[in-house]
Amino acid sequence: MPTTVKSTPNHPKYKRLDFSIRCDIQAMLAEGKSLARIAREIGVSPSTVSREVLRNRTSDVSIAFGGAMSECTLKKTCGYKGLCGLCTTRFCRACSKSCRLYCKDYSPPTCATLLGAPWVCNGCTTKKRRTCKVPRLVYDAKIAQSSADKKLTESRRGVDLSYDEIQALDALIAPLIINGQSIEEIYLTHGAEIPVTVRTIYTYIDEEVLPSLCNADLNRKVRYAPRYKKRVRKPRNVPGRTYADFTALPEPVQASATEMDTVIGRIGGLALMTLYVRRFELMPIFLINAETHVEIMEQLSILAIYMEMAEEPDYGEDKDGELMEIRMRSFGDFFSVILTDNGSCFLGFADIEELGGIRDDGLNKTKVYYCDPYSSYQKGGIERGHEYIREVLPKGTSFDNLTPEDVSLLASHINSIPRPALAGKSPYDLAVPWLGESLLGSMGINRIKPDDIIRKPKLLGAQPGCEQ
């Protein structure tokens, strides 16, 4: 039974909602109950429930809903051609690319359920969820409680005194502290006149809220080293995308996964985005302007376009029907599982998965998983690959002077290195039957003769030629 907020002198209707009540709201929304009925059952005003749902509804991109799909409302009448610049004769509405990235007239679909009460998709039927093209919004009790706790914490931060009160407090304690008295001593004699606690006075002095005082005025504060606060990094709550979920996948799927990461040079400058295809130990490298989600998506989108446009590879004498059947071309088919870290530039998993396309069953072809915090060993392949990069670009080296040609040259040398684990072959040798020389060249990877490979900083100055 739902928890009811009874109206009593000790338990008024305006009492702050707690987690159990929010769970009841989520459950009743899933049952399709109206906001007015929910309000009656938990004993609050309907406006309270409405504000709670509107304030804390969040985007839903769970795989159970078929991923993030949003078709333009003008799709049936759209007459645009070649907006992306890759073709001129094909209607954009018939293209698999996301036209909202290119079209200024893109009009997202709307839903009456989201424009009015109950404001969320929790009560939609399973059939409707599967076919709906509108970006979904849901109410989640855990997220709502976390948001409420954060707002409560922030409301208690800062200075809770007026300007006149701060001036009066400063005038009271500043002369005494300058005379050598401790804050505790002052509080014992003037506690009734001080509107804050001893701890708060120390905080005000540390943050220079009191104009006449600083830490140097305290007898003992300057002799203490700053207290070290250990940073505890909690894992991001991304249900279904944790490293435990990744390890639960079948072994062949894990072995064919792709790892993704970045390498930085000067902080705030250009950076490198790297992919590591486990099955080949292939590591494409891309130059990005900054470690942001927008830059990552731009490079992945370009890669997806190259893969779609790639011609069939030339196998020469080794070409046969069996190899052609197992070859994968599209981004979603080849990068079906991506493992990365919790960096902010990679948290937009919905956009990455949307880039991979949709399977016949309505689910995303691409699925993104995240390593545990401080667990870079969980994607050890790409970390070892970064060691090759650091041989040419040691830590502390700025990437601001690098060009795409430099990065292509670096990737070509790294991926042409013969590996003992690959029976003496290079990642390029293993990848070329699957991707073809044309697509690998589009990624900036060309074949380098074994004797021409350079693994020193002089590589980007020597510029040895690549086999074309």
N, C-alpha and C positions, 0 to 999 in steps of 0.2 A: 504494500500500500504506500502511496506517496506520503512523504513527510509533510504535515500540515503546520503552517505557522499560525498559531492561535493568537488571538488578540486579547492579551491580558496586560495588567500594569507592568508585569515583569517581562513580557514578551510581546511588544507592540507590533503592529503590522509593518511598520517601517524598519524593522530589524534588518540588518544586512544579510543578504542571501548567502548561505553557506554551500559547501560542495554537495551535500546530500540533496538539497533543494534543486541545485542546478542539474544533478543527475535525474531527478524527477521530471524537470522541464524537458530534458533531452528525450527521456523515455516517452513522455506524453506527446511530444512533437512527432516522434516516430510512429505513434499510433494514430496520427492524423487529427488529434483533438485541437479545437480552436484555442486561441490565446485567452479568450474570456473564460472558457471552461478550465483551462490550466490554472488561471488566476484564482478561480473559486476553490479548486481542490487544494491549492497550497496556501490559500488564505491571504492573498495580496491583491493589490489593484491590477486590473488588466494592463494599465499603462506601465506598471513595473515590469511585467513579463515582456511587453512589447519593446521597452527600452533595453532590457537585458538581452533579448534576442538580436535586436538591431546592432547593439554595441559590440557584441561578441561573436557574430557570425563570421565565418572564415571560408576561404576558397577550399573546395574539395577536389583533389586530384587523385583520389585513391583509385587503384586498379579495378576495384569492384564496380566503379561507375563508368568504366570504359576509358579512363584517361581524360585529358583536357582537350576537348574538341569544340570548335566554335566556327560555324559556317556563316558566311555573310548573308544577310536577309535579302540582298539584291542579287543573289547568285543566279537565279533563273532568268533575269532580264539583263545581266551584265554583258556588255559588249566589248570590254577591254581585251586587248591582245598585247603580248610581249611586255608586260610591265616589268618583269625581272631582267629584260634585256637579252635573254638567252634564245628567244624565238620571236617570230613576228607574225606567224600565220595561225598559231593555235590560240583558241580562246582561253583566257586565264581561268575561267570558271571550270574548265575541264582539266586543269592542271593539278597535280598532287601537291604542289608547293603551297605554302600558306600565304594566300594573297594579302593578308592583313599586314605583312611585312613590307609590301610595296604599294598598295593601293590607298590613295588619300580619301577615297569614298567608301572605304570599308565600314560596314554597318553591322555591329555585333547583334546577334539575336537576343530577344528579350523573353521573359516569362512572367505571366501574371502572378504566379506564386511568389516571385521575388520582388515584384513591384508593390505588393500589398501584403497584409497578414496572410500566412504566418512568417513571411519574409525569408524562409529557408526551405531547402529541399528534403528535409528529414522525413516528411510524410509522403513523399512521392512513391508510387508503386514501382516494383522491380522492373516491370516492362517499360514503363515510362523512363526510368533512369537509363536503361540500356540504349534507347533511341534518341534521347534528348541531346541537342547540340548546343545548349546554352551552358556557359561556364557555371558550375554549381556552387552554391553557398550552403553551408551547413552550420548547425549549432552543436558544439562539442563541449561537454561539461568540463573536461580537463583543461581545455584551452581557455574557456571562460573563467575558470577559477584561477588559473595562472595569471591572466590579464588583470583580474580583480586584485590579486595579491601584489602584483607589481605596482598598480596605481596606489594601493594603500601604503606601500613602502615609500614610493616617491612623494606622497603627500606629507610624510613625516620627515622629509629631508629639508635642508636649508635652514634659514633663520626664522624662528617663530616669534620675533619681537619687532615692534615698530621702531622707527628711527629715533623717536624720543626716548624709548625704553633702552635702546642700545647706548645712547649718549649718557643716560642716567647711570646705567651699570658701569660704563667706562669711568665716569667721574667718581664712582664709589670705590672701585677696586684698584684702579690704576695707581693712585698714590701709595696705597698700602703695599702693592706688589713691588713697586720701585723701591720702597723702604726695606724690601727683603722678606716680607711676610709671604707665607705659602697660601695657596688658594683654600686649602682645608682650614687653615687658621682663620682666614677671613670669613669663611662660611660659618664657623662656630660662633663668631661674634656678630655677624651681620646676615645670618641666614634668612631671617624674616624679611629683609629688604631686597633679597636677591631672587628674581623670578625664575631662575633656571637651576639645574643641578651642578654639582662640582664637575662632573664629566663634560657637561655642555660648555662650561666656562673654558676648560682646556681646549675643546674643539673650536670655540670662537677665537681663542688666542692663536691657535695653530693656523686657522684659516684667515686670520687678520681681519676678523669682523669688528673687533674693538679697536678704534683708531689709534689709541695711545700705547698699545701693548703688542709685543711679539714674543716668540719663544725665547729670545735672548734675554728677556727680562725675568724669566723664571730661574730660580736658583739652581735647580737640578736638571731641568729639561735639556739644557745644552750639553750635559755630560752623558746623556743616553744616546745610543745609536738608534736610528729609526727601527721600529718593530717590523720584522719581516712577516708579511702576510702571504702564506702559501696559496698560490692560485689553484683552485680546484676546478678543473674543466669538466663539466658534466656532459655526458653524451647527448647529442641532439635527438629529440624524440621524433624520429621519422619511422613510424610503424611500417613493417614490411620491407624496409630497406636497410636494416642494420647488417653488420658483418655476420652475425649469427644467422640471419636469413640467407645471406650469400653462401655460407658454408653448408646450409641445408640443401642447396641445389645439387643435382647429380654431378658426379666427378667430371664427366665430359664437358658439361656446361661451364664449370669453373675453369677447366683447362683452356677453354676457348674464349674466356672473358677478355675484356680490354681494360687496362688500368689507365687512369687519367690523373695528371698532376701539373704543377707549374714549377718553373725555376726562375728565381729572381736575380737581378743584378743589383744595381743601385736602388735603394728603397725609394719608391715613387717614380721610378723610370720604366723603361721598356722591360718586358719579361718574356719568357718562353712558355708556351703551352705544349705539353708532351702527351702522346698516347703510346701505350705499350700493348701490342697485340701478342698475347701469351703464346698462341699456337706457332708463331713464327719468330718471336722475340723481336719483332719489327717495332721501331720507335720513330714515327713521324714527329717532326718538331715544327712549331709555328711561332712566328714572332707576333706578340700582342702588345698593344700600347699600355695596358695596365691589367692588373689582376681583378677584373670585374666580370660580372655575369654577361654583360653586353658584349664584351670582347670575346669571351669564350663562345657565346652563341654565334657570333659573326664567323669565327673560324670554323666551327662545326657545320654551319650552314653552307659555307663555301665548299667544305669537304663533301657534304651530302650532294651538292650540285655536281661536283666533279665525278662522284661515283655513279650518279645517274646518267651522265653524259659519256662515260668511258666506253671506248670501243672494245670489242672482243679481243682478248690477248692473243698474240701470235705464239703458238706453241712450237712451231717448226715441225720437226719429225716426231715430237712427243705428243702432238695434239691427237686426242681421241674423244669419243662420245662420253665416256665415263667421267673424264675430268670436266667436261663442259657441264655435266649435270650437277656436280657438287660445287661448282664455282658460284659464289655469292657476289652480287653487285651492289644492291641498294644499301644505304646507310643502316636501315633498321635490321636487315638480314645479317649484315656483317658485324655490326656492333650491337648485338642483341643483349649483351650484359656488360655494363660498365661499372667498374669499381673505382671509387675515388675517395678523397678525404673530406673532412667537414669544413673546408675553407668556404668563405662566404660566396666566392665566385662560382662554386659548384652546387649551391643549395637550390637553384632553380631547376630541380629535376623534372618538373612538369614540361618545361620548354624543351629540354633535351629529349625526353621521351616522345613528345609530339613530333619532333624532327624526324624520328625514326619511322613514323607512320603507324597505321592501324592494321592488325591482322584480320583475317576473315571472321574471327569470332568476336570482333569489336574491341579486343585488348591491344595495348601498345606492343609493337615489335621490340622496342628497346626498353630495358629496365635498369635503373640506376641504383647502386648500393653504396653504402658509406662505411669506411673503416672506423674502428673505435678510436677515440681521442688518444693521441700520443702512441699510436700503434702503426708506425710507418712500415714495420716489417710485414704487415698484412698485405701490402702491395709491394713486396720486395723486388719484383721484376723491374718495375719502373725506377725504383730507387737505385738499383744497380746500373740501370741505363743512364741515370743522371751522373754516375761516376765518369762515364765516357765524356759527357758534356764538360764536366769540371776539369778534365785533362786539358781541354782546349781553352775553356773559360773558367779559370780558377775563381773561388769565392772572393768576393770583393771587386770583381771585374764589372764595370758598367756595361750594360747592353745598349746604351743609348746610341752608339755609333754603328750598331749592327744593321744590316740591310736584309731583306728577304733572300737575296742571293747568297749572303754569308750563311744564313741559317740553312738554306738548301744544301750548300757545300758541306756544312757540318753534319747534317743528317745523312748525306750520301756516304761520307767516310765512316760514320758510326755504323750504319746499316750494311756496310760492305765488309765489316770485320768478320773473318771466319771464327766460329765459336766451337769449342770442343763439345759442348752440350748438343750441338746441332750436327754432329758427325763431320766436323770440319767445314760445313757450309756456312754461308752468311745468311742473316735474316732476309736480305734482298733475294738470294737464290731461292729460298723457300716460299717467299711471298709472290714472286713474279708469275708462277702458274695460276695463282688464284686471282690476282688483281691486274696483272698485265703491266708491261713497261709504260704504257701511256698513262694509266692511273697513278702508278708510283711516281712518274715524272711530274704529274700534276700536284702530288704531295710534296714535291721538292726532293725526291729521292732518286738518284741515278747510280748506276754501277760504277764503282771505283776498282781499278785493278789492285790485287793484293799488294804488289810492290810499291804502289803509289799512295797507300793509305798513310796518313799522318795523324798522330794522336798527341800533338804538342801545340802550345799556343801559336806557334808560327804558321799553323794551318791557314788561318784567315789572312795571313800576309803572303803565304806562298801561293795560294790559289792554284793547286794542281788541277789539270783538266779532268773532266768526267767523260766516261764513255757515253756516247749518244746512241 
